[in-house]
Structure formats: structure tokens, C-alpha cells
Amino acid sequence: MLHAFVYNEVAVLVRHWFEIGRTDSRLEHGTRVEVRLRTPQPQRGSYAAAQVIAADQPLFRADLFDRVDGVPGGFEAAHFHPRFIGVEPCERTWADEVQKTPWDWLHGRLSDIPDLVATAGAKLADPDAERAAVAADADMIVEAARRRAGSECRSKAQCHEWTRDTTSAVRLMVADLERPDLLDRDRVSPWLDAAA
């Protein structure tokens, strides 16, 4: 399940995510929030025709994750990626405020979209208008993010239901593990057993 908040120049995507640590096979899940730059599209059809909405260029990602074997709502694995190289995120950035007050931190980041975009190495055509639009919805975006937190996902079946579209990504994670012997295969089984 993916929530999209689409503005003139950016889109904010909110979803639940499930991840496996490459080096230690530890399981993480929780809210993923991505800010993407919208790509202008040419008008198609008549004035009343449905238009293409493209938000393909990632700029920023917040992964407000719990460890599956940790404390629900503990945010032990919460981190962010302040920029992307193409479609690949930079290394994880850890900050105390992300783990201690993730929702306040996220609200603050969303309230200054021009700064977030500039940190990612991009520019907005009308930064003041985009700041005002996203900031006006920051409470609503953070509420959507809270509803997809790790503490709201109480079983492997629910986690899989919220992330069924990531089956191929989870399989790529499993194939790339340095210590596959440490993997909790039962917990990962819904993604491994799902039809490709």
C-alpha cells in the first residue's frame, strides 16, 4: 500500500517497508517516506483527458524502521538518505533525533522542502510555493507515516500484505546476504513463497 501526496514540483510517497540487513540478516520494518521530483509531462488528449503524473527522480528517503526482534516503536534502525545517486540511495545517515523523535523530525524535514531538495542537489522553480504547499500538509503526511510504522504491523502476514509489491526486492535482498545462515526464513517466507 502506497500513499502519494503530489504537489506542483515534488511528490511525497509513504509506505510500509520490509528490509533484510545484508551483512547480518537482521530484519527491519516500518515507515518509508520518499520525496521525489516530478517530471513535467506534455498535455495528452483534450483539456479533460487524464494526465500522466511522473515522480520518478528520488531526492530523499527516510526509513523510520524498527528491528523485527526489537522493541515495537523503538526505532532502533531508523535512518535517512539525504540524497540519491541516480536511483540508488546514498549510505544510511544516522541521527539521534531520527531515532528519538522520528515524527517530529519528519515533520520538520517536510516543513522545509526547498532545503531538503537543495541538500539532495536539485532545485525547485518556485521554492516558496512548494514549501507552503507541503508544509500545509505535513501533519497529514506524518499521520499517514505513523499508520505504516513497525509498531502498527503486528504479524508477518500483515507485513507481507502491506508490502506484497516488494516481493522481487525482498528476493534480491535474500540472494545478496553475506550470512544467509542467520536469516529467519520463517519470517521471510511470505515473500519467498509468493508467486513471482
C-alpha positions, 0 to 999 in steps of 0.5 A, spaced: 500 500 500 502 506 497 500 513 499 502 519 494 501 526 496 503 530 489 504 537 489 506 542 483 514 540 483 515 534 488 511 528 490 511 525 497 510 517 497 509 513 504 509 506 505 510 500 509 517 497 508 520 490 509 528 490 509 533 484 510 540 487 513 545 484 508 551 483 512 547 480 518 540 478 516 537 482 521 530 484 519 527 491 519 520 494 518 516 500 518 515 507 515 518 509 508 517 516 506 520 518 499 520 525 496 521 525 489 521 530 483 516 530 478 517 530 471 513 535 467 509 531 462 506 534 455 498 535 455 495 528 452 488 528 449 483 534 450 483 539 456 479 533 460 483 527 458 487 524 464 494 526 465 500 522 466 503 524 473 511 522 473 515 522 480 520 518 478 527 522 480 528 520 488 531 526 492 530 523 499 528 517 503 527 516 510 526 509 513 523 510 520 524 502 521 524 498 527 528 491 528 523 485 527 526 482 534 526 489 537 522 493 541 515 495 537 516 503 536 523 503 538 526 505 532 532 502 533 534 502 525 531 508 523 535 512 518 535 517 512 538 518 505 539 525 504 540 524 497 540 519 491 545 517 486 541 516 480 536 511 483 540 508 488 540 511 495 546 514 498 549 510 505 544 510 511 545 517 515 544 516 522 541 521 527 539 521 534 533 525 533 531 520 527 531 515 532 528 519 538 523 523 535 522 520 528 515 524 527 517 530 529 523 530 525 519 528 519 515 533 520 520 538 520 524 535 514 517 536 510 516 543 513 522 545 509 522 542 502 526 547 498 532 545 503 531 538 503 531 538 495 537 543 495 541 538 500 539 532 495 542 537 489 536 539 485 532 545 485 525 547 485 522 553 480 518 556 485 521 554 492 516 558 496 510 555 493 512 548 494 514 549 501 507 552 503 504 547 499 507 541 503 508 544 509 500 545 509 500 538 509 505 535 513 501 533 519 497 529 514 503 526 511 506 524 518 499 521 520 499 517 514 507 515 516 505 513 523 499 508 520 505 504 516 510 504 522 513 497 525 509 498 531 502 498 527 504 491 523 503 486 528 504 479 524 508 477 518 502 476 514 500 483 515 507 485 513 507 481 507 500 484 505 502 491 506 508 490 502 506 484 497 509 489 491 516 488 494 516 481 493 522 481 487 526 486 492 525 482 498 528 476 493 534 480 491 535 482 498 535 474 500 540 472 494 545 478 496 546 476 504 553 475 506 550 470 512 544 467 509 545 462 515 542 467 520 536 469 516 529 467 519 526 464 513 520 463 517 519 470 517 521 471 510 517 466 507 511 470 505 515 473 500 519 467 498 513 463 497 509 468 493 508 467 486 513 471 482 
